[in-house]
Amino acid sequence: MKKNDLIGQRFGKLTVIKAAESTQRGRSRWVCRCDCGKECTVLGLNLRRGHTASCGCSRENDLTGQRIGKLTVLCRSDIRTARGARTTPAWECRCDCGNTVYQATDSLTRSCYHMCARCRELYATEKARENAGFVGGTQLSRIKNMNAPSTNTSGVRGVYYDKKSNKWRARLKFKGKNMNFGSYEKFEDAVAARKKAEEEYFQTALDTYLQVEH
């Protein structure tokens, strides 16, 4: 059989387009174009015996239309991702946030990060905040400990003396927001205002997230 006898012939999903360099043992190899658009090099013997009938895409599950995590698979793309010395086709996906990403089959089926890079960063930040005791934007470990910091001079957390007004002020920080609860002539009144604010904001958060009974 002449070396160019297979050019133009079709084997399964493969169409032979040109001859490739033979193996060291002299076996013929052929460059083929698969119906999916990918080119691959195949032994002529495997083509004729039906051992190879596609570039390998036939062995992969068609993920088109599937929703995996935050990603919806749109179609198989012509982009290829590196896997060591080889490459593998990538799927075009749309994240819930609207970003388009390209992921290989193994990344979609085995990874736990089924989202775009931006959402993954936000997810990692949120997990770090949870590990630091943040729930719903509040660091529960801090509101459970109401001891005054070393920089506090009044002895009561959130109560300080305002030299401009010559009054005691009560304030509280909750979910990143600083809130003021008035100015008072008497220190005891400022402390009472702070305690009331703690009950309204902090205790509600503790009861909600930790289900503490009081």
C-alpha positions as CSV (number, residue, x, y, z in Angstrom):
1,M,0.0,0.0,0.0
2,K,1.4,3.4,-1.0
3,K,2.0,5.8,1.8
4,N,-0.6,8.3,0.5
5,D,-3.3,5.8,0.0
6,L,-5.2,6.9,3.2
7,I,-5.2,10.6,2.4
8,G,-8.8,11.8,2.1
9,Q,-10.2,8.6,3.6
10,R,-12.6,8.7,6.5
11,F,-12.4,6.4,9.6
12,G,-15.1,7.0,12.1
13,K,-14.9,10.7,13.0
14,L,-11.5,11.1,11.5
15,T,-10.5,12.2,8.0
16,V,-6.9,11.7,6.9
17,I,-5.4,14.9,5.7
18,K,-1.7,14.1,5.3
19,A,1.1,11.7,6.1
20,A,3.2,12.1,9.3
21,E,6.6,10.9,10.1
22,S,6.8,7.1,10.5
23,T,7.6,5.4,13.8
24,Q,11.2,4.2,14.5
25,R,10.0,0.7,13.5
26,G,8.8,2.1,10.2
27,R,5.1,2.0,10.9
28,S,3.1,4.7,9.0
29,R,1.4,7.5,10.8
30,W,-1.2,9.9,9.6
31,V,-2.4,13.3,10.5
32,C,-6.2,13.3,10.8
33,R,-8.8,15.9,11.4
34,C,-11.6,14.9,13.8
35,D,-15.2,16.0,13.4
36,C,-14.8,18.1,16.5
37,G,-12.1,20.2,14.7
38,K,-9.0,18.8,16.5
39,E,-6.1,17.3,14.6
40,C,-4.3,14.2,15.8
41,T,-1.7,11.8,14.6
42,V,-2.7,8.1,14.4
43,L,-1.0,4.9,13.4
44,G,-2.3,3.7,10.0
45,L,-2.7,0.2,11.4
46,N,-5.1,1.5,14.1
47,L,-7.1,3.4,11.5
48,R,-7.6,0.4,9.3
49,R,-8.4,-1.9,12.1
50,G,-10.9,0.5,13.7
51,H,-9.0,0.9,16.9
52,T,-8.9,4.7,16.6
53,A,-12.0,6.4,15.3
54,S,-11.8,9.9,16.9
55,C,-9.3,12.2,18.5
56,G,-10.5,11.0,21.9
57,C,-13.5,13.4,22.2
58,S,-15.9,10.4,21.7
59,R,-14.6,9.1,25.1
60,E,-15.5,12.3,26.9
61,N,-18.9,13.0,28.3
62,D,-20.7,15.8,26.5
63,L,-21.1,18.4,29.2
64,T,-23.0,21.0,27.1
65,G,-25.9,22.5,29.0
66,Q,-24.9,21.1,32.3
67,R,-24.7,23.2,35.4
68,I,-21.7,22.5,37.6
69,G,-21.4,24.6,40.7
70,K,-21.6,28.2,39.6
71,L,-20.8,27.3,36.0
72,T,-23.1,26.6,33.1
73,V,-21.3,24.7,30.3
74,L,-22.0,26.4,27.0
75,C,-20.0,24.4,24.4
76,R,-16.7,22.7,23.7
77,S,-14.3,25.4,22.7
78,D,-11.2,25.4,20.4
79,I,-9.1,26.5,23.4
80,R,-6.7,23.8,24.8
81,T,-5.4,23.8,28.4
82,A,-2.0,22.4,29.4
83,R,-1.7,19.2,31.2
84,G,2.1,18.7,31.6
85,A,3.6,17.9,28.2
86,R,0.2,17.5,26.6
87,T,-2.9,19.6,26.1
88,T,-6.6,18.9,26.5
89,P,-9.7,20.6,25.1
90,A,-11.5,23.1,27.3
91,W,-15.2,23.8,27.7
92,E,-16.6,27.3,27.4
93,C,-18.5,28.1,30.6
94,R,-20.5,31.0,32.0
95,C,-20.2,31.8,35.7
96,D,-23.2,33.0,37.6
97,C,-21.5,36.4,37.9
98,G,-21.5,36.6,34.1
99,N,-17.8,35.9,33.5
100,T,-16.8,33.5,30.8
101,V,-14.2,30.8,31.7
102,Y,-12.6,27.9,30.0
103,Q,-12.1,24.6,31.9
104,A,-11.0,21.1,31.0
105,T,-13.2,18.1,31.7
106,D,-11.1,17.0,34.7
107,S,-11.3,20.5,36.2
108,L,-15.1,20.5,35.9
109,T,-15.7,17.0,37.2
110,R,-13.0,16.7,39.9
111,S,-12.2,20.2,41.2
112,C,-14.3,21.8,44.0
113,Y,-13.8,25.3,42.5
114,H,-16.6,25.4,39.9
115,M,-16.6,29.1,39.4
116,C,-14.6,31.9,37.7
117,A,-11.3,33.2,39.2
118,R,-13.0,36.3,40.6
119,C,-15.7,34.3,42.4
120,R,-13.0,31.9,43.6
121,E,-11.1,34.8,45.2
122,L,-14.3,36.1,46.9
123,Y,-15.1,32.5,48.1
124,A,-11.6,32.1,49.5
125,T,-11.9,35.5,51.3
126,E,-15.2,34.6,52.7
127,K,-13.9,31.2,54.0
128,A,-10.9,33.0,55.6
129,R,-13.3,35.4,57.3
130,E,-15.4,32.4,58.5
131,N,-12.2,30.8,59.9
132,A,-11.5,34.0,61.7
133,G,-14.9,34.0,63.3
134,F,-16.8,36.2,61.0
135,V,-20.5,35.3,60.4
136,G,-22.8,37.6,58.5
137,G,-20.2,40.3,58.5
138,T,-19.6,40.1,62.3
139,Q,-16.6,38.6,64.1
140,L,-18.5,36.6,66.8
141,S,-15.3,35.9,68.7
142,R,-14.8,39.6,69.3
143,I,-18.4,40.4,70.3
144,K,-18.3,37.5,72.8
145,N,-15.4,39.2,74.5
146,M,-16.3,42.7,75.6
147,N,-13.1,43.4,77.5
148,A,-11.8,46.9,76.9
149,P,-8.7,47.0,74.7
150,S,-5.4,48.4,76.1
151,T,-5.9,51.7,74.4
152,N,-9.2,52.3,76.2
153,T,-9.0,54.7,79.1
154,S,-12.5,54.5,80.5
155,G,-12.4,50.9,81.4
156,V,-15.6,50.1,79.4
157,R,-15.4,49.1,75.7
158,G,-17.0,51.7,73.4
159,V,-17.2,54.4,76.0
160,Y,-14.8,57.4,75.8
161,Y,-14.5,61.0,77.0
162,D,-14.8,63.6,74.4
163,K,-12.7,66.6,75.4
164,K,-14.3,68.9,72.9
165,S,-17.7,68.5,74.3
166,N,-16.6,67.6,77.8
167,K,-19.0,64.7,77.7
168,W,-18.9,60.9,77.7
169,R,-19.8,59.3,74.4
170,A,-21.0,55.8,73.6
171,R,-20.3,54.1,70.3
172,L,-20.3,50.6,68.8
173,K,-18.9,49.0,65.6
174,F,-21.1,46.4,64.0
175,K,-20.7,44.7,60.6
176,G,-18.0,47.3,59.7
177,K,-20.2,50.3,60.5
178,N,-19.4,52.7,63.3
179,M,-22.5,53.8,65.3
180,N,-22.8,56.6,67.9
181,F,-25.3,56.4,70.8
182,G,-25.2,59.8,72.2
183,S,-23.2,62.1,74.5
184,Y,-23.8,62.1,78.3
185,E,-22.8,64.2,81.3
186,K,-22.5,61.2,83.4
187,F,-20.2,58.2,82.8
188,E,-22.8,55.8,84.0
189,D,-25.3,57.0,81.4
190,A,-22.8,56.4,78.6
191,V,-22.1,53.0,79.9
192,A,-25.8,52.2,80.0
193,A,-26.3,53.4,76.4
194,R,-23.4,51.2,75.3
195,K,-24.8,48.1,77.1
196,K,-28.2,48.7,75.6
197,A,-26.6,48.9,72.1
198,E,-24.7,45.6,72.8
199,E,-28.0,43.9,73.7
200,E,-29.7,45.2,70.6
201,Y,-27.0,44.4,68.1
202,F,-24.4,41.9,69.5
203,Q,-26.7,39.7,71.6
204,T,-29.1,39.4,68.6
205,A,-26.2,38.3,66.5
206,L,-25.1,35.7,69.0
207,D,-28.6,34.3,69.5
208,T,-29.0,34.1,65.7
209,Y,-25.7,32.5,64.8
210,L,-24.8,30.6,67.9
211,Q,-28.3,29.8,69.1
212,V,-27.4,30.8,72.6
213,E,-30.2,30.8,75.1
214,H,-30.4,33.6,77.7
